[in-house]
Amino acid sequence: MTQDELIAALKKDRIESYARLRGGFPLPLAGGIYWLVMGVMGYYLPYNTWLYVLFFGTGLIFPVSLLLAKVFHNNFLKDKQAASSVILPALIGMLLFWPALIASMQVAPQLAILILAIGMGAHWPVVGWSYNRTGLFTAHSLIRAAGVFAIWTYLPDARMTLLPFAVAALYFLTVLVILADTAMLRKKI
């Protein structure tokens, strides 16, 4: 197999996986639910309590995504894809923001939400590449970072409410785009 044939075969596998798994939509759907809940809690909890719920709540995203995957019959964990080995390093890279997040708690706790909201989207471009949808998934990360930064900077009183709601809305919009994109792709395939 030549290099060009290998590249073409890998691209075909990535696209087919994206279509078959509907872009792994249970994961961003779970992320959207998490941020929506955090926005609601922002109205009721004091900042320090809310922040701890925010931190520890991140541990629920993956189990919720597994539950959603079961509900929607989308078993993304059992699917075999040639490029799936890139996901673990992407997740490890994404998790590297946690030391900065923890350090921010000691010197500037208000930075924590900014670091968490942006940091948790750092793996999206690589996940997008694994599905041959780098542009779509990168757009999510870039819009998220810009939106979160804008809210954090210009609307400081909305950091516990509007900011998580904005991230949730972007997640839900991204899920809709993924579902529409995969529906069109499935028709072609």
C-alpha positions, 0 to 999 in steps of 0.5 A: 500500500502506498502512502497516498492509499494509506491516507485515503483508507484512513480518511475513509475509515474516519468518515465512516466512523463519524457517520456510524457513531453520529459523531459520538454525540452522546459525549457533547450532549452530556457536556451540554447537560453538565453546563446547563445544570451548572448555570442553574446552580449558579443562581442558588449556590455561593461561588465557593460551593458552586466552584467545588460542584463545578469541579467534581461535577466534571466527573459525571460527564463521562458516565452520563454520556455512557447512559445517553449512549445506551438510550440512543443505541450509540455504543461509541466505546465498542466501535473500532476505528483506525484513528481511535488511538489518538483520543487517549493522548488528546484527553491527556493533553486536555487534562493538563489544564488541571494544575493551572486550575488548581493553582488558580484556586489559591491565588485567583479563584475567579479564574477557575471558571475561565480555565475550566470552561476553555480547558475542557474543550482543548481536545475537540480539534483532535476528536474532530480530526479522528472523525475527519471533521476537524473544522467543525470540532475546532469551530466549537473550541474556538467559539467556546474559548472566545465566548467564555473569555468575552463573558468572563471579561465583560460580564463578570456578574454572569460568570456563574450563570450566563457563562455556563449557559453559553457553553451549554448552548454551544454544546447543544448547537454542536450536537444538532450540527453533528446530527444534521451532518451525519444524517447527510453523510449517511445518505451519501454512504 
